[in-house]
Amino acid sequence: MTSRPAGQAVSGAPPSDAELLSEVAAGKLSALGRLYDRHHQPVYRFCARMTGSDADADDITHQTFLTVARIAGTYDGRASVRAWVLGVAARYLADQRRASARLRRFLGRLLAEQEPARDLRAAAEARLELGAVARALDEMPFEKRAALLLFEVEGLSGEEIGGALGVPVGTVWTRLHAARKELSRVLPRHEDDDEEVTR
């Protein structure tokens, strides 16, 4: 009986995770599918526990594996593939959290421009207004919402937004103006606002 050299893979044995990741880096999409089948459950569980939302966890899991396809060539073998993929998901979640924090700061600035909360009742009203603004953003057409968030939350210039969205700078400013006008409709007018208008 002929012995097999040490380290040689058994013929017909399934590829290891690292081998699949190398194939993904080489552009073999079927390997990405096999990696997804092996590891999407732990990624999903992690994301569900982090977000508290099954729908968000599903979206982030898919985004994680799309990112894996793009950066597979950066895997250096120091961690298991499972740990590496979970790390990709964790970084995506962190990026989302930072973006959400920037959005909350932006919405807070919008409310502060209307009227500072002077007492508990005003603070409660401000929270309701914040929810109304968030809903208005969700319902806003993509073109306007993208321009507004890229400018106010991500800090891009008009020129940068035009390049990112493939539109002229003038169109960016038009969309920004329209988006701000839509948000102003959900913010209540106060007596002080009327005084400012009549001055």
C-alpha positions as CSV (number, residue, x, y, z in Angstrom):
1,M,0.0,0.0,0.0
2,T,1.5,3.4,-1.1
3,S,1.5,6.0,1.7
4,R,0.5,9.5,1.0
5,P,3.1,12.3,1.6
6,A,2.4,14.4,4.7
7,G,0.4,17.5,4.1
8,Q,-1.1,16.4,0.8
9,A,-4.8,16.9,0.6
10,V,-7.0,13.9,0.2
11,S,-8.3,13.6,-3.3
12,G,-11.9,14.8,-3.5
13,A,-11.8,16.5,0.0
14,P,-13.6,19.8,0.2
15,P,-11.4,22.9,0.0
16,S,-10.5,24.6,3.2
17,D,-11.9,28.1,4.0
18,A,-8.5,29.6,3.2
19,E,-8.5,27.9,-0.2
20,L,-11.9,29.1,-1.0
21,L,-11.0,32.6,0.0
22,S,-8.0,32.4,-2.4
23,E,-10.4,31.4,-5.1
24,V,-12.7,34.3,-4.3
25,A,-9.7,36.7,-4.6
26,A,-9.0,35.2,-8.0
27,G,-12.6,36.0,-9.1
28,K,-14.3,32.6,-8.6
29,L,-17.8,33.5,-7.5
30,S,-18.8,29.9,-6.8
31,A,-16.2,29.9,-4.1
32,L,-17.9,32.9,-2.5
33,G,-21.1,31.0,-2.5
34,R,-19.5,28.1,-0.7
35,L,-18.0,30.5,1.9
36,Y,-21.4,32.1,2.4
37,D,-23.0,28.7,2.9
38,R,-20.4,27.8,5.6
39,H,-20.3,31.1,7.5
40,H,-23.5,33.2,6.9
41,Q,-25.2,31.8,10.0
42,P,-22.7,33.0,12.6
43,V,-22.4,36.3,10.8
44,Y,-26.2,36.7,10.8
45,R,-26.4,35.8,14.5
46,F,-23.7,38.3,15.4
47,C,-25.4,41.1,13.4
48,A,-28.9,40.3,14.8
49,R,-27.5,40.5,18.3
50,M,-25.7,43.8,17.6
51,T,-28.6,45.5,15.8
52,G,-31.7,43.8,17.4
53,S,-33.3,43.6,14.0
54,D,-33.6,40.5,11.8
55,A,-34.1,42.6,8.7
56,D,-31.0,44.7,9.4
57,A,-29.0,41.6,10.2
58,D,-30.0,40.0,6.9
59,D,-28.9,43.2,4.9
60,I,-25.6,43.5,6.8
61,T,-24.8,39.8,6.3
62,H,-25.2,40.2,2.6
63,Q,-23.2,43.4,2.6
64,T,-20.5,41.6,4.6
65,F,-20.0,38.9,1.9
66,L,-20.0,41.5,-0.9
67,T,-17.2,43.2,1.0
68,V,-15.4,39.8,1.4
69,A,-15.5,39.4,-2.3
70,R,-13.9,42.8,-2.8
71,I,-11.1,42.4,-0.2
72,A,-10.5,38.6,-0.2
73,G,-6.9,39.2,-1.4
74,T,-6.1,41.1,1.9
75,Y,-6.6,37.9,4.0
76,D,-3.2,37.1,5.6
77,G,-4.0,33.9,7.4
78,R,-3.3,35.2,10.9
79,A,-6.9,34.5,12.0
80,S,-9.3,31.8,10.9
81,V,-11.5,32.7,7.9
82,R,-14.5,32.6,10.2
83,A,-13.0,35.1,12.6
84,W,-11.8,37.3,9.6
85,V,-15.3,37.4,8.1
86,L,-16.9,38.2,11.4
87,G,-14.3,41.1,11.7
88,V,-15.5,42.4,8.3
89,A,-19.1,42.4,9.7
90,A,-18.0,44.2,12.8
91,R,-16.2,46.9,10.9
92,Y,-19.3,47.4,8.7
93,L,-21.5,47.7,11.8
94,A,-19.0,50.2,13.3
95,D,-19.1,52.3,10.1
96,Q,-22.9,52.2,10.1
97,R,-22.9,53.3,13.8
98,R,-20.7,56.2,13.0
99,A,-22.9,57.2,10.1
100,S,-26.0,57.0,12.3
101,A,-24.3,59.2,15.0
102,R,-23.5,61.8,12.3
103,L,-27.1,61.7,11.2
104,R,-28.4,62.1,14.7
105,R,-26.1,65.1,15.2
106,F,-27.4,66.6,12.0
107,L,-31.0,66.1,13.0
108,G,-30.2,67.6,16.4
109,R,-28.8,70.7,14.7
110,L,-32.0,71.0,12.7
111,L,-34.1,71.0,15.8
112,A,-31.8,73.4,17.7
113,E,-32.2,75.9,14.9
114,Q,-36.0,75.8,15.4
115,E,-36.1,76.4,19.2
116,P,-34.0,75.2,22.2
117,A,-35.8,72.8,24.5
118,R,-36.3,74.9,27.7
119,D,-38.2,72.4,29.8
120,L,-39.3,68.8,29.9
121,R,-42.3,69.4,27.8
122,A,-40.2,71.1,25.2
123,A,-37.7,68.2,25.3
124,A,-40.5,65.7,24.7
125,E,-41.8,67.8,21.8
126,A,-38.3,67.9,20.4
127,R,-38.1,64.1,20.4
128,L,-41.4,63.9,18.5
129,E,-40.0,66.4,16.0
130,L,-36.9,64.3,15.6
131,G,-39.0,61.3,14.8
132,A,-40.9,63.3,12.2
133,V,-37.7,64.5,10.6
134,A,-36.4,60.9,10.5
135,R,-39.6,59.7,8.8
136,A,-39.5,62.6,6.3
137,L,-35.9,61.5,5.4
138,D,-37.1,57.9,4.9
139,E,-39.9,59.1,2.6
140,M,-37.8,61.6,0.7
141,P,-36.8,60.6,-2.9
142,F,-33.4,59.0,-3.2
143,E,-31.9,61.8,-5.2
144,K,-32.7,64.5,-2.6
145,R,-31.9,62.3,0.4
146,A,-28.5,61.3,-1.0
147,A,-27.5,64.9,-1.7
148,L,-28.6,66.1,1.7
149,L,-26.9,63.3,3.7
150,L,-23.7,63.5,1.7
151,F,-23.5,67.2,2.4
152,E,-24.8,67.5,5.9
153,V,-23.7,64.1,7.4
154,E,-20.7,63.0,5.3
155,G,-19.3,66.6,4.9
156,L,-18.8,66.4,1.1
157,S,-18.6,69.6,-1.0
158,G,-21.1,70.3,-3.7
159,E,-18.4,69.4,-6.3
160,E,-17.7,66.1,-4.6
161,I,-21.4,65.2,-4.4
162,G,-21.8,66.1,-8.1
163,G,-18.9,63.7,-8.9
164,A,-20.2,61.0,-6.7
165,L,-23.8,61.1,-8.1
166,G,-22.8,62.0,-11.6
167,V,-24.8,65.2,-11.8
168,P,-23.8,68.9,-12.3
169,V,-23.1,71.0,-9.2
170,G,-26.1,73.2,-9.9
171,T,-28.3,70.1,-9.7
172,V,-26.7,69.2,-6.3
173,W,-27.7,72.6,-4.9
174,T,-31.2,72.4,-6.3
175,R,-31.6,69.0,-4.7
176,L,-30.2,70.3,-1.4
177,H,-32.6,73.2,-1.4
178,A,-35.6,71.0,-2.2
179,A,-34.6,68.5,0.5
180,R,-34.3,71.2,3.2
181,K,-37.6,72.7,2.1
182,E,-39.3,69.2,2.6
183,L,-37.7,68.9,6.0
184,S,-38.9,72.4,7.0
185,R,-42.5,71.3,6.4
186,V,-42.4,68.7,9.2
187,L,-40.9,71.1,11.7
188,P,-43.5,73.2,13.5
189,R,-43.5,76.9,13.2
190,H,-43.2,78.9,16.4
191,E,-44.3,82.4,17.3
192,D,-40.7,83.6,17.2
193,D,-40.5,82.4,13.6
194,D,-43.5,84.5,12.7
195,E,-41.9,87.5,14.4
196,E,-38.7,87.0,12.4
197,V,-40.7,86.9,9.1
198,T,-42.6,90.2,9.8
199,R,-39.5,92.1,10.8
